[in-house]
Amino acid sequence: MDRDALRSNMTAVRRLLHGTGVSHRPHFKAHKCLEISRLQIEFGANGFCAATVGEAEVLAALDTSVLLTSIVFSDTNLGRVAELRATGCELTLVVDDAVTAQRMSSALTARGSAAEVLIDIDTGRGRSGCGSVDEARQPAQQVEQLPGLTLGGLQLYAGHLSHLRDPAARAREHADFRGLVTRHREALADLLPAAPIITGGSTGSLVLELRDPVLSEVQCGSCALMDVEYLHGRLDFTSGHRPPTGARIECGVPHCDPSINLFDVAHVVSGDVLVDVWAIDARGA
Ligand SMILES: Cc1ncc(COP(=O)(O)O)c(C=O)c1O
């Protein structure tokens, strides 16, 4: 890991966010490394996102707020989440249906704890989230009524925008996304708090998110290390140039999340000098 590049990426994000009123809640899954998270706090991060309960458990060491961006459903994971809340971790959860909300409420109250919950909205990716305003109303109403849950806002993660290469297409799709956010926020205003959390945003669409923002916070994660693309690598010798057997080849890693998860530690360099060794604390978590 190049420490100077890391700091320069963080400086760039801080500069972009400065004065916009939008806060940065970086996604921890991008690096899974508490040393980087500590740096991100230094550079203005306001809490973190976690993809798994395991990541949230690791992040609890930082005494910061954690948004679990994936929906938790199994008894085991709901039990772990309730336990984490009971130990004082400031944890926010997401739901996209009334049954999950009910299960969360039961798991939390059984351990005498409670949590803030956001309604997850599908932005067109088809990964998770309510597919319409009407669909979102059901879990939102349910959360309002259930013990142990407080409705905090909406999650609308539109990561597909980052993968549109053509800037005009990206801006067009982003305009649709803005419409989606505004529609949901307005239609659910009677249930949402006065200043709801409206969270989403990925590194490739950060600049668009900050123009007349509709999100209150961005979840950009790979901005710390910078993905090239979500591609796997391959050595291509078809040009005829072939390195000798045993040659050591340095590769630029195109997608940080799954690559970093292959290592126990990161060697941190400044130029050619090894300056630190950081644990990948949430490897496999
Ligand atoms: C829910 C969620 N939020 C935030 C991110 C971070 O996006 P990026 O690494 O493009 O900044 C991801 C990445 O996949 C994600 O799934």
The ligand as an SDF file (V2000), in Angstrom:
LIG
                    3D

 16 16  0  0  0  0  0  0  0  0999 V2000
  -23.8030   -0.5680    0.0670 C   0  0  0  0  0  0  0  0  0  0  0  0
  -22.4900   -0.0520   -0.4020 C   0  0  0  0  0  0  0  0  0  0  0  0
  -22.0920    1.1810   -0.0100 N   0  0  0  0  0  0  0  0  0  0  0  0
  -20.9120    1.7010   -0.3930 C   0  0  0  0  0  0  0  0  0  0  0  0
  -20.0600    1.0040   -1.2300 C   0  0  0  0  0  0  0  0  0  0  0  0
  -18.7420    1.6350   -1.6110 C   0  0  0  0  0  0  0  0  0  0  0  0
  -18.7070    1.9530   -2.9620 O   0  0  0  0  0  0  0  0  0  0  0  0
  -17.3390    2.4290   -3.6120 P   0  0  0  0  0  0  0  0  0  0  0  0
  -16.3050    1.4490   -3.2240 O   0  0  0  0  0  0  0  0  0  0  0  0
  -17.6220    2.4340   -5.0850 O   0  0  0  0  0  0  0  0  0  0  0  0
  -17.0500    3.7740   -3.0970 O   0  0  0  0  0  0  0  0  0  0  0  0
  -20.4180   -0.2730   -1.6790 C   0  0  0  0  0  0  0  0  0  0  0  0
  -19.5330   -1.0130   -2.5960 C   0  0  0  0  0  0  0  0  0  0  0  0
  -19.8690   -1.9720   -3.2280 O   0  0  0  0  0  0  0  0  0  0  0  0
  -21.6690   -0.8120   -1.2530 C   0  0  0  0  0  0  0  0  0  0  0  0
  -22.0600   -2.0410   -1.6350 O   0  0  0  0  0  0  0  0  0  0  0  0
  1  2  1  0
  2  3  1  0
  2 15  2  0
  3  4  2  0
  4  5  1  0
  5  6  1  0
  5 12  2  0
  6  7  1  0
  7  8  1  0
  8  9  2  0
  8 10  1  0
  8 11  1  0
 12 13  1  0
 12 15  1  0
 13 14  2  0
 15 16  1  0
M  END
$$$$
